[in-house]
Amino acid sequence: MLPQLSQEEMIRYSRHLLIPEVGLTGQRKLKDASVLLVGTGGLGSPLGLYLAAAGIGHIGIVDYDVVDCSNLQRQVIHDTSRVGKLKVESARQRMLDLNPHIQVDAYNEVFSAENAEQIAGGYDILVDGTDNFPTRYLINDLCVLTGRPYVYGSIFRFEGQVSVFDARSGPCYRCLFPEPPPPGSVPTCAEGGVFGVLPGTVGTLQGTEVIKIILGIGESLIGRLLLYDALDLTFHTVQLRKNPNCKICGPNPQVTHLIDYEQFCGVPTRGVHTPLGIPEISVRELAARLDRGEAVHLLDVREELEGQFSQLTGAKVIPLARLQTCLDELDPSVEWVVFCRNGVRSARAVEVLLQAGYSRISNLHGGILAWAEEINPSMFVL
């Protein structure tokens, strides 16, 4: 039986109650629903606010980070007074301030194969507010194995994507992306930037899909991928089909339980990771060698815009995306130390150079962030 609404709730949701497609029954459905939001950052901010405002009765939020000043350009669920506080607690408080008639449970931990089933067990719908591939595959596989919808969203710079994956009636995320991209080949928002209002648009679209699913109204994005470009303000829809050879939702599934998604994607959900076997050098060792005047050549594989704010003297700049076509610019007989913001893209560049026959090559562990922290604290790094 659906829960009843108090008189105060009737007043609060009155504009919903006036819509025939929602009405009293629909609002009671929203109160009865439970949604797990994974991530309380750019996408999670509008999602958390609008799901709370809509009266979703039980919302879970999962994150492991703290609020940073650089988040506030787009993560509008947080504010300046909460810098340094846990994101889940900041988001939970804001959501309850907005609507005290709902239940918000906070999980301050990395969403992983070890805890996902336990955390997600009591929720009807899972929503993706993350920015990494291991968590996306994890959410997808969990939803396929347990028969629940996965509301997907992704953003980068000026572009966004939205879809609903539900293997019971359409394709899953693995049908569209059977394999993750090579580690380091897709920049994160921290590396490539994001237009501040973009997650507001994409997250609100995700919230729209969640509410439509709960109410059973309209046509959901199951079987469709919505592409949004903020620069020319266009929306395009791509039709999706189930992959008959999908490893999890196909007729002969190979994935029958949750796996190690960090290993599958070759990157961690949290922190900085470089592949095993990649030769590395610490910032302190590099600084000492440069001070001694040793002939060490520096290669910066960040985007050129990043280098305008912080740079190591004498570094040659070739963004990772162009490295393969610019190998003739690099002398293979000299020693190269490759760096990026945090050591991830540069590790990928070292792999490319090793495969091309460069032998005197190493990755700067921790990237220019580590240099700023340990060698030059006055350096500003984006």
C-alpha positions in Angstrom: 0.0 0.0 0.0 1.3 3.4 -0.9 2.1 5.8 2.0 -0.2 8.7 2.7 0.7 12.4 2.4 0.5 14.7 5.4 -1.3 18.1 4.9 2.1 19.8 4.9 3.3 17.5 2.1 0.1 18.1 0.2 0.9 21.8 0.2 4.5 21.3 -0.6 3.8 19.1 -3.6 0.6 20.9 -4.7 2.0 21.8 -8.1 2.7 18.1 -8.7 -0.8 17.2 -7.5 -2.3 19.5 -10.2 -0.7 17.6 -13.0 -3.0 14.7 -14.2 0.0 12.5 -15.0 1.3 12.8 -11.4 -1.6 13.6 -9.1 -2.1 12.3 -5.6 -1.3 8.7 -6.6 1.8 9.7 -8.4 3.1 11.7 -5.5 2.5 8.8 -3.2 4.5 6.6 -5.6 7.4 9.1 -5.3 7.2 9.0 -1.5 7.3 5.2 -1.7 10.3 5.1 -4.0 13.9 4.5 -3.1 16.8 5.8 -5.3 20.6 5.3 -4.8 22.7 8.2 -6.1 26.3 7.2 -6.6 28.4 10.4 -6.5 27.6 13.8 -5.0 29.7 16.0 -7.4 28.7 17.8 -10.6 25.9 15.4 -11.7 25.0 14.4 -8.1 24.3 18.0 -7.1 21.3 18.7 -9.3 20.2 15.1 -8.9 20.3 15.2 -5.2 18.5 18.6 -5.1 15.7 17.7 -7.5 15.1 14.2 -6.3 14.8 15.6 -2.8 12.5 18.4 -3.9 10.3 16.0 -5.8 9.6 14.0 -2.7 11.5 10.7 -3.4 10.9 9.1 0.0 14.2 7.3 0.5 17.5 8.5 -1.2 20.9 7.0 -0.6 24.0 8.9 -1.5 27.5 7.4 -1.9 30.8 9.3 -2.1 34.2 9.2 -0.5 35.5 12.7 -1.0 35.5 16.0 0.8 34.3 19.4 -0.5 37.1 21.3 -2.2 37.0 25.0 -3.3 37.5 23.9 -6.9 34.2 21.9 -6.7 32.0 25.0 -6.2 32.1 26.2 -9.8 29.6 23.4 -10.6 28.8 21.3 -7.6 26.0 23.5 -6.4 24.7 21.2 -3.6 27.7 22.3 -1.6 28.8 25.8 -0.5 31.8 27.7 0.8 31.0 27.0 4.4 31.3 23.3 3.8 34.8 23.2 2.2 36.7 20.4 3.9 33.6 18.6 5.0 32.5 15.1 3.8 30.6 15.5 0.5 27.9 13.0 1.6 27.3 14.9 4.8 27.3 18.2 3.0 24.8 16.9 0.4 22.6 15.1 3.0 22.2 18.3 5.0 21.4 20.4 2.0 18.8 17.8 0.8 17.1 17.7 4.2 17.1 21.4 4.5 15.3 21.5 1.2 12.9 18.7 2.2 12.7 17.4 5.7 10.0 14.9 4.8 12.4 12.5 3.1 15.0 10.0 4.4 18.6 10.5 3.2 21.2 7.8 4.0 24.8 8.7 3.5 27.6 6.2 2.7 31.0 7.7 3.0 32.9 5.0 1.1 34.1 4.0 -2.3 31.4 2.1 -4.1 33.1 -1.2 -5.0 32.3 -4.8 -5.8 32.9 -5.6 -2.2 30.1 -3.4 -0.8 27.9 -2.5 -3.7 25.3 -5.3 -3.2 25.0 -4.4 0.5 24.7 -0.7 0.0 22.3 -0.9 -3.0 20.2 -3.7 -1.6 17.2 -1.5 -0.5 16.9 0.8 -3.6 14.7 0.5 -6.7 16.8 2.6 -9.1 20.5 3.3 -9.3 21.7 6.7 -10.7 25.2 7.4 -11.9 26.7 10.7 -10.7 30.3 9.5 -11.1 33.2 10.3 -13.4 35.1 7.0 -13.7 34.7 3.9 -15.7 35.1 1.2 -13.0 32.0 2.6 -11.2 30.0 2.8 -14.3 30.6 -0.9 -15.2 30.0 -1.8 -11.6 26.6 0.0 -11.5 25.6 -1.5 -14.8 26.5 -5.1 -13.9 24.8 -4.8 -10.5 21.6 -3.5 -12.2 21.7 -6.3 -14.8 22.2 -9.0 -12.2 19.5 -7.7 -9.9 17.0 -6.5 -12.5 17.0 -2.8 -11.9 17.2 0.3 -14.1 20.5 2.3 -14.3 20.1 6.0 -15.1 23.4 7.0 -16.8 25.0 10.4 -17.2 28.4 11.6 -18.4 29.9 15.0 -19.0 33.1 16.4 -20.5 33.9 20.1 -21.2 30.8 21.2 -23.2 29.2 17.8 -23.9 27.0 15.4 -22.0 25.3 12.1 -22.5 22.2 10.6 -20.8 20.5 7.2 -21.1 18.6 4.6 -19.1 20.0 1.1 -19.3 17.6 -1.7 -18.3 18.5 -5.2 -19.6 15.0 -6.4 -18.9 13.6 -4.3 -21.8 16.6 -2.9 -23.7 20.4 -2.7 -23.9 22.8 -2.4 -21.0 25.9 -0.2 -20.7 28.1 -3.1 -21.8 26.0 -3.4 -25.0 27.1 0.2 -25.9 30.7 0.0 -24.4 31.8 -3.7 -24.3 35.3 -2.7 -23.3 36.6 0.3 -21.3 38.9 2.7 -23.1 42.7 2.4 -22.6 43.8 3.8 -19.2 44.6 7.5 -19.4 43.1 7.9 -22.9 40.0 9.7 -21.7 40.7 12.8 -19.5 38.8 13.3 -16.3 37.1 16.6 -15.5 40.1 17.5 -13.3 42.3 17.0 -16.4 40.1 18.4 -19.2 37.8 20.8 -17.4 34.0 21.1 -17.5 31.7 23.9 -18.3 30.1 24.9 -15.0 26.5 24.8 -16.0 26.8 21.5 -18.0 26.3 19.1 -15.1 23.2 21.1 -14.1 21.6 20.3 -17.5 22.7 16.7 -17.7 21.9 15.9 -14.0 18.5 17.5 -14.3 17.8 15.3 -17.4 18.8 12.3 -15.4 16.5 13.3 -12.6 13.7 13.7 -15.1 14.2 10.0 -16.2 14.2 8.8 -12.6 10.9 10.5 -11.8 9.3 9.3 -15.1 10.4 5.7 -14.3 8.8 5.9 -10.8 5.6 7.4 -12.1 5.4 5.2 -15.2 4.8 8.1 -17.5 6.2 9.3 -20.8 8.8 7.5 -22.9 12.1 6.8 -21.1 15.5 6.8 -22.7 15.7 3.0 -22.6 17.2 2.1 -26.0 18.3 5.6 -26.7 21.4 7.7 -26.0 20.8 11.5 -25.7 23.8 13.6 -26.7 23.9 17.2 -25.6 26.2 20.0 -26.9 26.1 23.1 -24.8 28.1 25.2 -27.3 25.5 25.1 -30.1 22.7 24.0 -27.7 21.7 20.9 -29.6 20.3 17.6 -28.6 20.7 14.4 -30.7 19.3 11.0 -30.0 21.1 7.8 -31.0 19.1 4.6 -31.1 20.7 1.7 -29.2 20.2 -2.1 -29.6 20.9 -5.0 -27.4 24.2 -6.6 -28.3 23.5 -10.4 -28.9 27.0 -11.1 -27.8 26.9 -8.9 -24.6 29.0 -10.6 -21.9 26.4 -9.9 -19.2 22.9 -9.4 -20.7 23.3 -11.7 -23.8 21.9 -15.2 -24.0 25.2 -16.7 -23.0 26.6 -14.4 -20.3 30.2 -14.6 -19.2 29.8 -12.2 -16.4 27.6 -13.8 -13.7 28.8 -11.9 -10.6 30.5 -8.7 -9.7 34.2 -8.6 -10.7 37.3 -6.4 -9.9 36.3 -3.3 -11.9 39.6 -1.5 -11.2 41.5 -4.3 -12.8 39.0 -4.6 -15.7 39.4 -0.9 -16.5 43.0 -0.7 -15.6 42.5 2.3 -13.4 41.5 2.8 -9.8 38.2 4.3 -8.6 40.1 6.5 -6.2 43.6 7.9 -6.2 46.4 7.8 -8.7 47.6 4.6 -10.4 50.3 3.8 -12.8 50.6 0.5 -14.6 53.0 -2.1 -13.1 56.3 -2.2 -14.9 56.4 1.5 -15.9 59.8 3.0 -15.0 59.3 5.9 -12.6 61.3 8.7 -11.0 60.3 10.7 -7.9 60.1 14.5 -8.0 62.9 14.7 -5.4 65.2 12.6 -7.5 64.4 14.6 -10.6 65.0 17.9 -8.8 68.4 16.7 -7.5 69.5 15.5 -10.9 68.4 18.8 -12.6 70.2 20.8 -9.8 73.4 18.8 -10.7 73.0 19.8 -14.3 72.4 16.3 -15.6 71.2 16.0 -19.2 67.6 15.0 -18.5 65.0 16.1 -21.0 61.4 16.8 -19.9 58.3 16.0 -21.8 54.9 17.4 -20.8 51.9 15.5 -22.1 49.3 17.7 -20.7 47.1 19.9 -22.9 48.8 23.1 -23.8 46.3 25.2 -21.9 47.3 23.4 -18.6 50.9 24.4 -19.2 50.0 28.1 -19.2 49.5 27.9 -15.4 52.4 25.7 -14.4 55.5 24.4 -16.2 58.9 22.9 -15.6 61.6 24.9 -17.2 62.7 23.6 -20.6 59.9 21.0 -20.9 58.8 20.1 -24.4 55.0 20.0 -24.7 53.3 17.3 -26.7 49.7 16.5 -25.5 49.1 12.8 -25.1 46.5 12.8 -27.9 49.2 13.9 -30.4 52.1 11.9 -29.1 51.8 8.9 -31.5 52.1 11.2 -34.5 54.9 13.4 -33.1 57.5 10.8 -32.2 59.9 12.2 -34.8 60.2 15.3 -32.6 61.8 13.3 -29.8 65.4 12.1 -29.8 65.5 8.5 -28.8 69.1 8.6 -27.8 68.6 11.0 -24.9 66.9 10.5 -21.5 63.3 11.6 -21.2 61.2 12.2 -18.1 57.5 12.4 -18.9 55.1 14.2 -16.7 51.4 15.3 -16.6 49.2 16.6 -13.9 49.2 13.6 -11.6 51.2 10.9 -13.4 48.3 9.0 -15.1 48.5 10.3 -18.7 52.3 10.4 -18.5 52.3 6.7 -17.6 50.3 6.0 -20.7 52.8 8.1 -22.7 55.7 6.1 -21.3 54.0 2.9 -22.5 53.6 4.4 -26.0 57.3 5.4 -26.1 58.5 2.1 -24.8 56.5 0.3 -27.5 58.1 2.7 -30.0 61.6 1.6 -28.9 62.5 4.4 -26.5 64.6 2.9 -23.7 65.8 5.9 -21.7 62.4 6.9 -20.5 60.6 7.3 -17.1 57.4 8.6 -15.7 57.4 11.4 -13.1 55.6 9.8 -10.1 52.7 12.0 -8.9 53.2 14.5 -11.8 53.5 18.2 -11.5 51.1 18.1 -8.6 53.8 16.2 -6.6 56.4 18.7 -7.8 54.3 21.6 -6.5 53.7 19.9 -3.2 57.3 18.7 -2.5 59.6 21.0 -4.5 57.9 24.3 -5.3 54.9 25.0 -3.0 54.4 28.4 -4.7 53.5 26.7 -8.0 49.8 26.9 -9.0 48.6 23.7 -10.7 45.1 23.5 -12.3 
